Amino acid sequence: MFEKLKGVEKRFSEIEKRLSDPEIVNDRQAYQNLIREHAELNKIVAVYLEFKEILKGIEESTELLQDSDPEIKNLARDELADLNLNKNRIENDLKKLLLPKDPNDEKNVIVEIRAGTGGEEAALFASDLFRMFSRYAENHNWKVEVMTHHATGVGGIKEIIAMIHGKGAYSKFKYESGIHRVQRVPTTEAQGRIHTSAVTVAVLPEAEDVDVKIDPSELKIDVYRSTGPGGQSVNTTDSAVRITHLPTGLVVTCQDEKSQLKNKSKALKVLRARLLDKITQEQNEKRSEERKSQVGSGDRSGRIRTYNFPQGRVTDHRIGLTLYKLDGILEGDLSELINELTIYFQAQALQNAESNQAQA
């Protein structure tokens, strides 16, 4: 770890020198890249400098334990106890800071919500989840852009795909992938029985051209007239777009815009994100379970969270956390949940890193 930290400190100094180089300043792209790297390394270097000060203090206090004056020895002993506590805390912080970063964390995110088992009640809860995610995004001043939207006749959502534009959006939303289960009495239930319904959520980082190259010859693009709930025509032009990626069979449709060009652009963004996700999933399958945990891609195969309306509680099954704050959470107050999930997955990654180091 200390060799890594020395390397980080050296690189940080090099970047500071390069940022004053006129050639770099005039190269906008290179300058921006260095600024970003400088900001990331600064977080580590600041803690490392504090750590070195503590090590220096421990060394000085240890020497004072040899002093002939009993009062000085007692003061040194107390000081040493405090310094060792701080040393352990900061050493743990440094280990976390040195964990491999998810390269997608700073990206915009595409959230796909689909009603699962439960019929119309599932569709209504899908609408609730979209509203919850939208409120959370608004609290961070992030923009929510609907890519495609299939509503039901009573205010529910069969499927909705939205892009959330904001720095770090993926780092906050990535643990929402999976099955969200709701337990409540549907408004259509005359006898007041509690029903259980499910909604699936997929979270994908936005993929850029440099992440995924799409060969236009591998795309089949169909255009048709947009339709709304009940089948009525939304417009009289062939503006809806369906794109099929022939090598993988992935299909994306978009009809929300009146412009065929805009629908095609949105559909390509979703397709690119799904391709990147497919590549990432295939890579993860080839790696160990430890690496999967470090990436923190989320498990989509099972139930991750239950929203129980009669008891006003939300339970995240991955970390065993129950909060009796259902109303607030559905209004977008997801911070406590997301923070606890982040801490949990960071701790797992740290444990796996230490285990791998011990085996090596």
C-alpha positions in Angstrom: 0.0 0.0 0.0 2.8 2.4 0.9 4.5 1.9 -2.4 1.2 2.7 -4.1 0.9 5.9 -2.0 4.4 7.0 -2.9 3.6 6.5 -6.5 0.4 8.5 -6.2 2.2 11.4 -4.4 4.9 11.4 -7.2 2.2 11.4 -9.9 0.4 14.2 -8.1 3.6 16.4 -8.1 4.2 15.7 -11.8 0.6 16.8 -12.7 1.0 20.0 -10.7 4.1 20.8 -12.7 2.5 19.9 -16.0 -0.6 22.1 -15.3 1.7 25.2 -15.4 3.2 24.1 -18.8 1.9 26.6 -21.5 1.6 23.7 -24.0 -0.7 21.8 -21.7 -2.7 24.9 -20.9 -3.3 25.6 -24.6 -4.4 21.9 -25.2 -7.9 22.1 -23.8 -8.6 18.3 -23.8 -5.2 17.4 -22.2 -5.6 20.2 -19.6 -9.1 19.0 -18.6 -7.9 15.4 -18.3 -5.1 16.5 -16.0 -7.5 18.7 -13.9 -9.7 15.7 -13.4 -6.8 13.4 -12.5 -5.4 16.1 -10.2 -8.8 16.3 -8.3 -9.0 12.6 -7.9 -5.4 12.2 -6.6 -5.8 15.2 -4.4 -8.3 13.2 -2.3 -5.7 10.5 -1.7 -2.7 12.8 -1.2 -4.4 14.9 1.4 -5.2 11.8 3.5 -1.7 10.4 2.9 0.0 13.6 4.2 -2.2 13.5 7.3 -1.2 9.8 7.7 2.5 10.7 7.5 2.1 13.4 10.1 0.6 10.8 12.5 3.4 8.4 11.8 5.9 11.2 12.7 3.9 11.9 15.9 4.0 8.2 16.9 7.7 8.1 16.4 8.2 11.2 18.6 5.9 10.0 21.3 7.6 6.6 21.4 10.9 8.3 22.0 9.4 10.3 24.9 8.4 7.0 26.6 12.1 6.7 27.4 12.2 10.0 29.2 13.1 9.9 32.9 10.3 12.3 33.9 7.2 10.2 34.8 4.8 13.0 33.9 6.3 13.3 30.4 6.1 9.5 30.0 2.4 9.5 31.0 1.6 12.3 28.5 3.5 10.5 25.8 1.5 7.3 26.6 -1.8 9.1 26.3 -0.8 10.8 23.1 0.4 7.5 21.6 -2.9 5.9 22.3 -4.8 8.7 20.5 -2.4 8.6 17.6 -2.7 4.9 17.1 -6.5 5.2 17.0 -6.2 7.8 14.3 -3.6 5.8 12.5 -5.9 2.8 12.2 -8.8 5.0 11.0 -6.8 6.8 8.4 -5.1 3.6 7.2 -8.5 2.1 6.6 -9.6 5.3 4.7 -6.5 5.0 2.5 -7.2 1.4 1.7 -10.7 2.4 0.5 -9.3 5.3 -1.5 -6.9 3.0 -3.3 -9.6 0.5 -4.3 -10.1 0.2 -8.1 -12.6 2.8 -9.2 -15.6 1.8 -11.3 -14.8 3.6 -14.6 -18.5 4.2 -15.1 -19.2 6.0 -11.8 -19.0 9.5 -13.1 -21.2 8.8 -16.2 -24.8 9.7 -16.9 -27.2 6.7 -16.3 -30.0 5.0 -18.2 -32.7 3.6 -16.0 -35.1 1.0 -17.4 -38.2 0.3 -15.3 -40.7 -2.5 -16.3 -43.8 -3.8 -14.6 -43.4 -7.5 -13.7 -45.8 -9.8 -11.9 -48.9 -8.2 -10.5 -50.7 -6.8 -13.5 -52.1 -3.3 -13.2 -50.8 -3.0 -9.6 -47.3 -3.7 -10.8 -47.7 -1.0 -13.5 -48.8 1.5 -10.9 -45.8 0.7 -8.7 -43.5 1.1 -11.7 -44.9 4.6 -12.0 -44.2 5.2 -8.2 -40.6 4.0 -8.7 -40.0 6.3 -11.7 -41.4 9.2 -9.6 -39.1 8.2 -6.7 -36.0 8.1 -8.9 -37.0 11.4 -10.6 -37.3 13.1 -7.3 -34.0 11.8 -6.1 -32.4 13.1 -9.4 -34.0 16.5 -9.0 -32.6 16.7 -5.4 -29.2 16.5 -7.0 -30.0 19.0 -9.8 -29.8 16.2 -12.4 -31.9 16.3 -15.6 -34.3 13.4 -16.3 -34.9 12.7 -20.0 -37.5 10.2 -20.9 -36.3 8.0 -23.8 -39.3 5.8 -24.3 -42.5 5.4 -22.3 -45.4 2.9 -22.5 -48.2 3.9 -20.2 -51.3 2.0 -19.1 -54.9 3.3 -19.1 -55.1 4.0 -15.3 -51.9 5.9 -14.7 -49.5 3.0 -14.6 -46.4 2.4 -16.6 -45.7 -0.9 -18.5 -42.2 0.2 -19.4 -40.2 3.5 -19.1 -36.6 4.2 -20.1 -35.0 7.4 -19.0 -31.6 8.9 -19.0 -30.4 10.8 -16.0 -27.9 13.5 -16.8 -25.5 14.3 -14.0 -21.9 13.8 -12.9 -21.8 10.8 -10.7 -25.3 9.7 -11.5 -24.3 6.1 -12.2 -22.4 5.8 -8.9 -25.6 6.5 -7.0 -28.1 4.5 -9.1 -26.0 1.4 -9.9 -27.2 -0.5 -6.9 -30.9 -0.1 -7.9 -30.7 -2.9 -10.5 -32.9 -5.8 -9.6 -36.4 -6.7 -8.6 -38.3 -4.2 -6.4 -41.3 -5.9 -4.6 -44.3 -4.0 -3.3 -46.8 -5.2 -0.7 -50.0 -3.2 -0.4 -53.8 -3.2 -0.9 -54.5 -2.2 -4.5 -57.1 0.5 -5.1 -59.1 -2.0 -7.1 -59.2 -4.6 -4.3 -62.7 -4.5 -2.7 -61.9 -6.8 0.2 -58.8 -5.1 1.4 -56.4 -7.9 0.8 -52.7 -7.2 0.6 -51.2 -8.1 -2.8 -47.5 -8.6 -3.7 -46.3 -7.2 -7.1 -42.9 -6.8 -8.6 -41.1 -4.3 -10.9 -37.8 -4.9 -12.5 -35.2 -2.1 -12.7 -32.1 -2.2 -14.9 -29.4 0.5 -14.5 -26.9 1.1 -17.3 -24.1 3.7 -17.6 -24.4 5.9 -20.7 -22.0 4.5 -23.4 -20.0 6.9 -25.5 -18.7 6.3 -29.0 -15.2 5.5 -27.5 -16.8 2.8 -25.3 -18.8 1.0 -27.9 -18.3 1.1 -31.7 -21.4 0.3 -33.7 -21.1 -0.7 -37.3 -24.1 0.9 -39.2 -24.2 -2.2 -41.5 -25.0 -4.3 -38.4 -28.2 -2.4 -37.7 -31.7 -3.0 -39.0 -33.8 0.2 -38.7 -37.5 0.1 -39.1 -39.8 3.1 -39.0 -43.6 3.1 -38.3 -46.3 5.3 -36.9 -46.3 6.0 -33.2 -49.3 4.8 -31.2 -50.5 5.6 -27.6 -52.5 3.7 -25.0 -55.5 1.9 -26.6 -53.9 2.0 -30.0 -54.8 5.5 -31.1 -52.5 7.3 -33.4 -50.1 9.8 -31.8 -49.2 11.3 -35.2 -49.7 10.6 -38.8 -46.0 10.3 -39.9 -43.6 7.4 -39.6 -41.7 8.8 -36.7 -41.4 5.8 -34.4 -38.1 3.9 -34.7 -37.1 0.3 -34.0 -33.4 -0.6 -34.2 -32.2 -4.2 -34.2 -28.6 -4.9 -33.6 -28.1 -8.0 -35.8 -25.1 -9.6 -34.1 -26.7 -9.7 -30.7 -30.4 -9.6 -31.5 -30.9 -6.6 -29.1 -33.9 -4.5 -30.1 -34.7 -0.9 -29.0 -37.8 1.1 -29.9 -38.5 4.8 -29.4 -41.6 6.7 -30.3 -41.8 9.5 -27.7 -40.6 12.3 -30.1 -42.5 13.5 -33.1 -39.2 13.7 -35.0 -37.9 10.4 -36.5 -34.4 11.8 -36.2 -34.7 12.4 -32.4 -36.3 9.0 -31.9 -33.4 7.4 -33.7 -30.8 9.3 -31.7 -32.5 8.3 -28.4 -32.8 4.7 -29.5 -29.1 4.5 -30.4 -28.2 5.9 -27.0 -30.1 3.1 -25.3 -28.7 0.5 -27.7 -25.2 1.6 -27.0 -25.7 1.5 -23.2 -27.2 -2.0 -23.5 -24.2 -3.2 -25.6 -21.8 -1.8 -23.1 -23.7 -3.5 -20.3 -23.7 -6.8 -22.2 -19.9 -6.6 -22.8 -19.3 -5.8 -19.1 -21.6 -8.7 -18.0 -19.7 -11.1 -20.2 -16.4 -9.9 -18.9 -17.6 -10.3 -15.3 -18.7 -13.8 -15.9 -15.1 -14.7 -16.9 -13.7 -13.2 -13.7 -13.9 -14.4 -10.1 -16.8 -13.6 -7.7 -14.4 -11.3 -5.9 -14.0 -9.1 -8.9 -17.8 -9.0 -9.5 -18.2 -7.6 -6.0 -15.5 -5.0 -6.6 -17.3 -3.8 -9.7 -20.5 -3.7 -7.8 -22.7 -4.2 -10.9 -25.7 -5.4 -8.8 -27.6 -8.6 -9.0 -30.5 -8.6 -11.3 -31.5 -12.2 -10.8 -33.4 -11.8 -7.5 -35.4 -9.6 -5.2 -33.3 -6.7 -3.8 -35.9 -4.6 -2.0 -39.4 -4.8 -0.5 -41.7 -1.8 0.0 -44.4 -2.7 2.6 -47.2 -0.2 2.7 -49.2 -1.5 5.7 -46.1 -1.3 7.9 -44.6 1.8 6.3 -41.3 0.1 5.9 -38.6 -0.5 3.2 -36.3 -3.4 3.5 -33.1 -3.9 1.4 -32.5 -7.6 1.4 -28.8 -7.4 0.3 -27.7 -5.6 3.4 -30.5 -6.5 5.8 -31.5 -2.9 6.3 -35.1 -1.9 7.2 -36.2 1.7 7.4 -39.6 2.8 8.5 -39.5 5.8 6.1 -41.6 4.5 3.2 -43.3 7.9 2.5 -40.0 9.8 2.5 -38.2 7.2 0.4 -41.0 7.2 -2.3 -40.6 11.0 -2.3 -37.0 10.6 -3.4 -35.2 10.5 0.0 -32.9 7.6 -1.0 -29.7 9.0 0.5 -29.6 6.8 3.6 -30.3 3.6 1.6 -27.7 4.5 -1.1 -25.1 5.5 1.4 -25.5 2.2 3.3 -25.3 0.2 0.1 -22.1 2.0 -0.9 -20.5 1.4 2.4 -21.5 -2.3 2.3 -20.1 -2.9 -1.2 -16.9 -0.9 -0.4 -16.3 -3.1 2.6 -16.8 -6.2 0.5 -14.4 -5.0 -2.1 -11.8 -4.1 0.7 -12.2 -7.5 2.2 -11.7 -9.2 -1.1 -8.7 -7.1 -1.9 -7.1 -7.9 1.4 -7.9 -11.6 0.9 -6.3 -11.6 -2.5 -3.2 -9.8 -1.2 -2.9 -12.4 1.6 -3.1 -15.2 -0.9 -0.5 -13.6 -3.1 
